[in-house]
Amino acid sequence: MMQEAVSDRMGGGPWLREFLATLALALPLVATNLAQIGLTTADVLLIGKLGPEALAAGALGTNLYFAFAFLGIGLVSATAPLMAEAIGRKRRVLRDVRRTVRQGLWSCAAVSVPVWIALWNGEAILLAIRQKPDLAAEAGHYLRVLQWGLLPFLGFSVLRFFLAAIERPGWSLAVGLMAIPVNVGLAWWLMWGGLGMPAFGLRGAGIATSLTSLLMFLAMAAVLVTHRRFRRWALFGRFWRLDWPRFAQLWRLGLPIAATLSFEVGVFNAAALVIGTFGAIPLAAHAIALQLASAVFMVPLGIAQAATVRVGIAYGAADREGLRRSGEAAILLALLFMAASATVFLAVPEPLIAAFVDHADPASAAVVSLGTSFLFLAALFQLADGMQAVGAGLLRGIQDTHVPMLLAGLGYWGIGATLGVLLAFPGGLGPRGVWIGLASGLGVVAVLMLWRWRGRGRILATRGL
């Protein structure tokens, strides 16, 4: 028995099949995530050509946007485990999945309205947290055009989670890849003008991102309505029918996920605001290093999304052994990739940072120098970042979201943010101290999430599984 178990773990039988299934689902999800982060990366590259001041204002605006937007992203991500559970249960699959998609789309609209109101007043919010008036004003103008892309982006996310749950994520990848050149072309045209269009500068990047988000949602909806493989789900049929039980179920599961993501994204956004008090150059360096770290994070995030689906299907089928295999496969995939990304960050940090700046600008050398030190610290927290993402994804698969929310709050804010502020100001480390705090918070959350997953047997027992 022990030899069979060792053989299974080392490359045969059900474990290998699970590993390959997780990898096959994760790869297109990772690629889609990279395509989506490619939209904001392209914006950062283009905005960087406007100079450090514009890059700093864009960083402030983007950070505030995502501080609110991740409430919606976390909420609608609850559609994935609900759909996966229905598929694993194998009863009333079409009906249950359709209900979840519809209420997910209604939830997009419900959460977007208050976020729009907040972002419309972005300049006032930034001034209230003592950002420089000129940067706050420019960031406020940027937010008033960027905000309109939130609703279609959330709608695209719901449809994307549907394709992930039925393990057909290829179309979301195709749409995501299509969006990158569209966004770059629109941003270039709108930022610098031409063909009868005035130059909008920083606002042009926001307009382009909003238009691209709308096109992504429309393209995805068109595929799901017209393609023969997806027509049978009738996702948009009787769309106006009220379904309060499923709506409430989605919010009960999704609000803690939203809070967890907000804790994580919020601590990075708060870091940007703290670093912004040191001036435009540290903030520009922070924006570039964080953009690179965020791009790499799309890989463990995709693995986590695949893990949520695989675990959710096993959860619906009441398959404890399947849950274990899914967790092991996802953790191994994330460890392998994040070790490789840490190596790259340590080996060539300066060229990576330098790609984002205008070398003709005298301030660029200082941005590259400081950004390189940030990227070194980012390399140190790569493994922790991957493990916390996958741990949270595994727990969402068994619909365990309330305790992970508390663990995230403790790790990111109770430890990470507190330590970062202490090191930055009393400790005298400045912006580097903030990054050390971020790395520490990620490490704590990673340990806590995996500890919670390890004790999943108690959670499942309380649900009769």
C-alpha positions in Angstrom: 0.0 0.0 0.0 2.8 2.4 0.9 4.6 1.7 -2.3 1.5 2.3 -4.3 0.9 5.6 -2.5 4.5 6.7 -3.2 4.2 5.7 -6.8 0.9 7.6 -7.1 2.5 10.7 -5.6 5.6 10.5 -7.8 3.9 10.4 -11.2 1.1 8.0 -11.8 -2.5 7.3 -11.2 -5.2 9.7 -9.9 -2.6 12.2 -8.6 -1.0 12.7 -12.0 -4.4 12.9 -13.7 -5.4 15.6 -11.2 -2.1 17.5 -11.7 -2.5 17.5 -15.4 -6.2 18.5 -15.2 -5.3 21.4 -12.9 -2.5 22.4 -15.2 -4.7 22.2 -18.3 -7.3 24.4 -16.7 -4.8 26.8 -15.1 -2.8 27.6 -18.2 -5.6 29.4 -20.2 -6.7 31.1 -16.9 -3.1 32.3 -16.3 -2.9 33.5 -19.9 -6.2 35.4 -19.5 -5.0 37.0 -16.3 -1.8 38.0 -18.0 -3.8 39.5 -20.9 -5.9 41.5 -18.4 -2.8 42.7 -16.5 -1.4 43.5 -19.9 -4.0 46.2 -20.3 -2.9 48.0 -17.2 0.8 47.3 -17.9 0.4 48.8 -21.4 -1.2 51.8 -19.8 1.7 52.2 -17.3 4.2 51.9 -20.2 2.4 54.6 -22.2 1.8 56.9 -19.2 5.5 56.6 -18.3 6.3 58.3 -21.6 4.4 61.4 -20.2 6.9 61.7 -17.4 7.2 60.8 -13.7 4.5 63.3 -12.6 1.9 61.7 -14.9 3.0 58.2 -13.9 2.7 59.2 -10.2 -0.8 60.6 -10.8 -1.8 57.5 -12.8 -0.6 55.3 -10.0 -2.7 57.2 -7.4 -5.8 57.0 -9.6 -5.3 53.3 -10.5 -4.7 52.4 -6.8 -7.8 54.2 -5.7 -9.8 52.6 -8.6 -8.8 49.1 -7.6 -9.3 49.8 -3.9 -13.0 50.1 -4.8 -13.1 47.8 -7.8 -11.9 44.8 -5.9 -15.1 44.9 -3.8 -16.9 44.0 -7.0 -14.3 41.6 -8.3 -14.3 39.7 -5.0 -18.1 39.6 -4.9 -18.7 38.2 -8.3 -15.8 35.7 -7.9 -18.2 33.8 -5.6 -20.0 32.6 -8.8 -17.1 30.2 -9.5 -17.4 27.9 -6.5 -21.2 28.0 -6.7 -21.1 26.8 -10.3 -18.4 24.3 -9.7 -20.3 22.8 -6.8 -23.4 22.4 -9.0 -21.3 20.7 -11.7 -19.8 18.3 -9.2 -23.2 17.5 -7.7 -24.6 16.6 -11.1 -28.2 17.5 -10.4 -30.0 20.4 -12.0 -26.7 21.6 -13.4 -28.0 23.8 -16.2 -30.6 25.4 -14.0 -28.3 26.1 -11.1 -25.4 27.4 -13.2 -27.7 29.7 -15.1 -29.2 31.1 -11.9 -25.7 31.9 -10.6 -24.6 33.6 -13.8 -27.7 35.8 -13.9 -27.5 36.9 -10.3 -23.8 37.4 -10.8 -24.5 39.9 -13.6 -27.1 41.7 -11.4 -24.6 41.9 -8.6 -22.2 43.6 -11.0 -24.7 46.4 -11.5 -25.6 46.6 -7.8 -22.0 47.1 -6.7 -21.0 49.4 -9.5 -23.3 52.2 -8.7 -21.8 53.1 -5.2 -18.3 52.6 -6.6 -19.0 55.0 -9.4 -20.2 57.6 -6.9 -17.0 57.2 -4.8 -14.6 57.3 -7.8 -16.4 60.4 -9.2 -15.1 62.1 -6.1 -11.6 60.6 -6.3 -9.8 64.0 -6.1 -11.6 64.8 -2.9 -10.7 61.4 -1.4 -7.0 61.8 -2.4 -6.9 65.3 -0.9 -8.5 64.0 2.3 -5.7 61.5 2.7 -3.1 64.3 2.2 -1.9 63.6 -1.3 -0.2 66.4 -3.2 -2.9 68.7 -4.7 -1.5 68.7 -8.3 -1.3 64.9 -8.4 -4.7 64.5 -6.8 -6.3 66.8 -9.4 -4.8 64.9 -12.3 -5.6 61.6 -10.8 -9.2 62.7 -10.2 -9.6 63.6 -13.9 -8.2 60.2 -14.8 -10.7 58.4 -12.5 -13.7 60.1 -14.0 -13.1 58.4 -17.3 -11.6 55.1 -16.0 -14.5 54.4 -13.7 -17.0 53.6 -16.5 -15.1 50.5 -17.4 -15.9 48.9 -14.1 -19.4 47.5 -14.9 -18.4 45.8 -18.2 -15.2 44.5 -16.7 -17.2 42.9 -13.8 -19.7 41.4 -16.3 -16.8 40.0 -18.4 -15.4 38.4 -15.1 -18.7 36.6 -14.4 -18.8 35.2 -17.9 -15.2 34.2 -17.6 -15.9 32.4 -14.3 -18.6 30.5 -16.1 -16.2 29.3 -18.8 -13.7 28.3 -16.1 -16.4 26.4 -14.1 -17.3 24.3 -17.2 -13.5 24.0 -17.9 -13.7 25.7 -21.3 -11.6 28.9 -20.6 -10.2 29.2 -24.1 -12.7 31.8 -25.3 -12.0 34.1 -22.4 -8.3 33.9 -23.3 -9.0 34.7 -26.9 -11.0 37.8 -25.9 -8.4 38.9 -23.5 -5.6 38.6 -26.1 -7.7 40.6 -28.6 -8.1 43.4 -26.0 -4.4 44.2 -25.6 -3.8 45.6 -29.1 -7.2 47.3 -29.1 -6.3 49.0 -25.8 -2.8 50.0 -26.9 -4.1 51.5 -30.1 -6.9 53.4 -28.5 -4.7 54.6 -25.6 -2.0 55.9 -28.0 -4.5 57.6 -30.2 -6.4 59.2 -27.3 -3.3 60.2 -25.2 -1.5 61.9 -28.0 -4.3 62.7 -30.4 -4.4 62.6 -34.2 -6.9 62.0 -37.0 -9.0 64.9 -35.7 -8.8 63.7 -32.1 -7.3 66.1 -29.5 -4.6 64.9 -27.1 -6.2 63.8 -23.8 -3.0 62.9 -22.1 -3.5 60.8 -19.0 -7.3 60.8 -19.4 -6.8 59.2 -22.8 -5.5 56.1 -21.1 -8.6 55.9 -18.9 -11.0 56.3 -21.8 -9.2 53.6 -23.7 -9.4 51.1 -20.8 -13.1 51.8 -20.3 -13.9 51.3 -24.0 -11.8 48.1 -24.1 -13.6 46.7 -21.1 -16.9 47.3 -22.8 -15.7 45.6 -26.0 -14.5 42.6 -24.0 -17.9 42.1 -22.3 -19.8 42.4 -25.6 -17.4 40.0 -27.4 -17.7 37.4 -24.6 -21.5 37.7 -24.5 -21.7 37.3 -28.3 -19.7 34.1 -28.1 -21.9 32.6 -25.4 -25.1 33.5 -27.2 -24.1 32.3 -30.7 -21.6 29.4 -30.2 -23.4 26.0 -30.4 -21.4 24.7 -27.4 -22.7 27.4 -25.1 -26.2 28.1 -26.5 -27.7 25.2 -24.5 -27.0 27.0 -21.2 -29.3 29.9 -22.2 -27.4 32.2 -19.8 -29.3 35.4 -20.8 -32.8 33.9 -21.1 -35.4 35.4 -18.8 -32.6 37.6 -17.5 -35.1 40.0 -15.8 -36.6 37.3 -13.5 -35.9 38.0 -9.8 -34.1 35.2 -7.9 -33.5 36.6 -4.4 -32.4 33.3 -2.8 -29.5 32.8 -5.2 -28.7 36.6 -5.1 -28.5 36.4 -1.3 -26.5 33.2 -1.4 -24.0 34.8 -3.7 -23.6 37.8 -1.5 -23.2 35.8 1.6 -20.3 33.9 0.0 -19.0 36.8 -2.0 -18.8 39.6 0.5 -16.1 37.9 2.7 -14.1 37.2 -0.5 -14.5 40.9 -1.4 -13.3 41.9 2.0 -10.3 39.5 1.7 -9.3 40.9 -1.6 -9.8 44.4 -0.3 -7.6 43.8 2.6 -4.8 42.6 0.2 -5.3 45.2 -2.5 -6.0 47.9 0.1 -2.7 47.3 1.9 -0.8 47.8 -1.4 -2.9 50.8 -2.2 -2.2 52.2 1.2 1.5 51.6 0.6 1.3 53.7 -2.5 -0.4 56.5 -0.6 2.3 56.4 2.1 5.1 56.3 -0.5 3.4 59.2 -2.3 4.2 61.4 0.7 7.9 61.0 -0.1 7.4 62.5 -3.6 6.8 61.7 -7.2 10.0 59.7 -7.9 9.5 57.1 -5.1 5.8 56.8 -6.1 6.8 56.2 -9.8 9.3 53.6 -8.8 6.8 51.9 -6.6 4.2 51.9 -9.4 6.6 50.2 -11.8 7.9 47.5 -9.3 4.3 46.8 -8.2 3.2 46.5 -11.9 5.9 43.8 -12.5 5.0 42.0 -9.3 1.3 42.2 -10.2 2.0 40.7 -13.6 3.8 37.8 -12.1 1.0 37.3 -9.5 -1.4 36.6 -12.4 0.1 33.1 -12.6 -0.6 31.9 -9.1 -3.9 33.7 -9.3 -4.8 31.6 -12.4 -3.7 28.5 -10.5 -5.8 29.5 -7.6 -8.8 30.0 -9.9 -8.3 26.6 -11.4 -8.0 25.2 -7.8 -11.3 26.7 -6.8 -13.0 25.0 -9.7 -11.3 21.6 -9.2 -11.9 21.7 -5.5 -15.5 23.0 -6.0 -16.3 20.0 -8.3 -14.9 17.6 -5.7 -16.8 19.4 -3.0 -20.0 19.0 -4.9 -19.3 15.3 -5.4 -18.4 14.9 -1.7 -15.0 13.5 -2.8 -12.5 14.1 0.1 -9.7 12.4 -1.7 -10.3 14.5 -4.8 -10.1 17.6 -2.5 -6.7 16.5 -1.2 -5.3 15.8 -4.7 -6.5 19.1 -6.0 -4.8 21.0 -3.2 -1.5 19.3 -3.6 -1.5 19.8 -7.4 -2.2 23.5 -7.1 0.3 24.1 -4.4 3.1 22.4 -6.3 2.3 24.3 -9.5 2.5 27.6 -7.7 5.7 26.8 -5.8 7.5 25.9 -9.1 6.5 29.1 -10.8 7.1 31.5 -8.0 10.6 30.1 -7.4 11.3 30.8 -11.0 9.9 34.3 -10.9 11.9 35.2 -7.8 15.1 34.1 -9.6 14.3 36.4 -12.5 13.7 39.4 -10.3 17.0 38.8 -8.5 18.9 38.3 -11.7 17.9 41.2 -13.9 16.0 43.8 -11.8 17.4 47.0 -13.4 16.5 46.2 -17.1 13.0 45.3 -16.0 12.5 48.7 -14.3 14.2 50.6 -17.0 11.8 49.4 -19.7 9.0 51.6 -18.1 10.8 55.0 -18.1 11.7 57.7 -20.6 15.5 57.7 -20.5 15.5 61.3 -21.9 14.0 62.5 -18.6 16.6 63.4 -16.0 14.5 62.0 -13.2 14.4 58.5 -14.8 17.8 57.4 -13.3 16.5 57.9 -9.8 13.3 56.0 -10.6 15.3 53.1 -11.9 17.6 53.0 -8.9 14.9 53.0 -6.3 12.6 50.7 -8.4 15.4 48.1 -8.6 15.6 48.0 -4.8 11.8 47.5 -4.6 12.0 44.7 -7.1 14.7 42.9 -5.0 12.2 43.0 -2.1 9.4 41.7 -4.4 11.6 38.7 -5.2 11.8 37.8 -1.5 8.0 37.6 -1.2 7.3 35.6 -4.4 6.8 32.2 -2.7 4.6 33.8 0.0 2.5 35.6 -2.6 1.8 32.4 -4.5 1.0 30.4 -1.4 -1.5 32.9 0.0 -3.3 33.2 -3.4 -3.6 29.4 -3.8 -4.5 28.8 -0.2 -7.4 31.3 -0.5 -8.5 29.7 -3.8 -8.6 26.2 -2.3 -10.7 27.5 0.7 -13.1 29.2 -1.7 -13.6 25.9 -3.5 -15.1 24.5 -0.3 -17.0 27.8 0.2 -15.0 28.7 3.3 -14.7 32.5 3.1 -15.4 34.0 6.5 -12.4 32.8 8.5 -10.0 33.5 5.6 -11.3 37.0 5.6 -10.3 37.4 9.3 -6.9 35.8 8.6 -6.2 38.2 5.7 -7.2 41.2 7.8 -4.8 40.1 10.6 -1.9 39.4 8.3 -2.1 42.3 5.8 -3.1 45.1 8.2 -2.4 43.9 11.7 1.1 42.9 10.8 2.1 44.0 7.3 0.8 47.6 7.3 1.8 48.2 10.9 5.3 47.0 10.4 5.6 48.9 7.2 4.7 52.2 8.8 7.0 51.6 11.7 9.9 50.8 9.5 9.2 53.7 7.1 9.0 56.5 9.7 10.3 55.7 13.2 12.7 53.2 11.6 14.0 55.6 9.1 13.9 53.2 6.1 11.4 55.3 4.1 9.7 53.7 1.1 11.9 50.5 1.5 10.4 50.0 5.0 6.9 50.0 3.5 8.0 47.2 1.1 9.5 45.2 3.9 6.1 45.4 5.7 4.3 44.2 2.6 6.6 41.2 2.3 6.0 40.3 6.0 2.3 40.6 5.7 2.2 38.3 2.7 4.3 35.7 4.5 2.0 35.7 7.5 -1.2 35.3 5.4 0.4 32.5 3.3 1.1 30.5 6.5 -2.4 31.1 7.9 -4.2 30.2 4.7 -2.3 26.9 4.3 -2.9 26.1 8.0 -6.6 26.6 7.5 -6.6 24.4 4.4 -4.7 21.7 6.3 -7.6 21.6 8.8 -10.3 21.4 6.2 -11.5 18.0 7.6 -13.1 19.8 10.5 -14.8 22.2 8.2 -16.2 19.4 6.0 -17.3 17.4 9.0 -19.5 20.3 10.1 -21.3 20.1 6.7 -21.8 16.4 6.9 -19.1 15.5 4.3 
